[in-house]
Amino acid sequence: MKDSFGFRFETPDRTIVISGDTTPTDALIDNARGCDVLIHEAYSVASYGKLTSAWQEFRRTHHTSSKELAAIAERVKPCLLILYHRSNAGGAETGSDDEAELVGEIRQFYKGNVMTGRDLEVF
């Protein structure tokens, strides 16, 4: 993937930013500043060590770790951080990373409001 796209929606009552699959970038941080809701993909640092070196490289170059996302959230300071696309590519189990583990990793470095999102939920 050469490019990743994110979106910033400004409504009369809130601003919502959605990341694409991405490593941390200044462009994302600049466009997310002042948002009420940041919806961002992430993977668990704990699950990273369980991957083959090829999948570790893919994660490092195409996704954001829990620790990196916590640092982004500290800079952006959204009212609500929603995790989506919890990557587990290359892992031994199918599905997403354990949600509690992922949220716990982020909360070690970011004290704001964090939750995981699922399709069709309303916030």
Secondary structure, DSSP 8 states (H G I E B T S, - for coil): ------EEEE-SS-EEEE--S----HHHHHHHTT-SEEEEEEB-HHHHTTS-HHHHHHHHHHS-BHHHHHHHHHHH--SEEEEEEE--TT-SSSS---HHHHHHHHHTT--S-EEE--TT---
